[in-house]
Structures are given as C-alpha cells and as structure tokens.
Amino acid sequence: INIVNGGKIISHSPLSFIGTAEKPIKIYSSDKKGQGLLVLSEQKKSILKHVVFDHLRNPTHGSWGVTGAVTFYESPVDLQFVAVKNNACEDALNIVRAKFTMDQVSISNTQSDGFDGDYVQGTISNCQFDNLGNDAIDVSGSDLIIRNVTISNARDKGLSAGENSKMNIDTVEISNSEIAIAGKDLSIV
C-alpha cells in the first residue's frame, strides 16, 4: 500500500496483516507525505506478521493528531517480523492503553522515539532498534518484559521507564547511546 498526498489509514476494526518472509506486506509512502496507520479497535486484537512500514508520518486531521506513524490506541496487538523504518514523527510505533507482544521487530532510522508505550502491558523480545533520534524504548505507566534486545545509536536513552512503570530486562545490549537506562517517577527497572 503506497500512501501518498497526506493520506492515512484509520481502522475501527482489528487488523489481520499476515505476509510471508518472501512476500511481506509493505505500507509505505513514495512521496514521504503518507500519514501512516491508526487503529482504534475497541479492545479487539490485531495481528501483524511480516509487515514493513516505511517513510510514514503521524496521522493528523483538522485539530487532532497522534504521535506515532503506526499507532494502536486501546487496541491490543501482536507484532512478529515487523519493520518500522525511516519515519518522520515523534514515535515510530506508539501503543496506548493496550496489551501487546513484539517479537522479531526492527525499528530504525527514526526522527524521534522508536517505541513509545503509554499505560501498556507487554513483552518485547528478539528485537532490534537502531539509529533513533531520541529514545529506543520509552514507556509511561507501563509493565514490560524486555529480553534479547539490541539497541544501537539512540541519541537519548536506550530504555526509559517513567511514571510508575515496571521494566523487567533480560539480555539487552545497548551501544553508542547517550544514556543506556533511565528509571524515573517511581518506576522499577
């Protein structure tokens, strides 16, 4: 799907995007003006497997907008073999008030944060984050398990836990980043 001229995808239903390693689903913007994806599925789970998001911006419309090029708002999601790259927005991937899993996800070349989770519960495993304009993983009021993750070139924090978050970390490598791990606002890392 080539999103051009400021277009965007807004779904009030869960998504089932299932590609293959040989033929991944590609959602991109050839003119770099595509506003990305917003899912508002009323607590119904989306499944994304073998999907690539490339050169997207955050969706806006009139006086409202979201911060992520790919956003799941109160919409649980399982992501496996997903790439989010080359996005020009505050968050490449943003999940808000939902449960999620991320396995074999790659987030790279972002303008700001790679993954931003607000009041989420989830697991991030076997993932790579590279060349991030700000934080790699930034959560507020959340409960995360992070294992087997590689973070490189985060211009601010590799892992950032804020606003009473709980972050359980196992086998994470952080390199060439301003700050490796930050726990603040009564958070437990």
Salt bridges, closest charged atoms under 4 A:
ASP54 OD1 - HIS55 ND1 3.94
GLU74 OE2 - ARG97 NE 2.93
ASP78 OD2 - LYS45 NZ 3.17
ASP135 OD1 - LYS157 NZ 3.52
ASP156 OD2 - LYS157 NZ 2.84
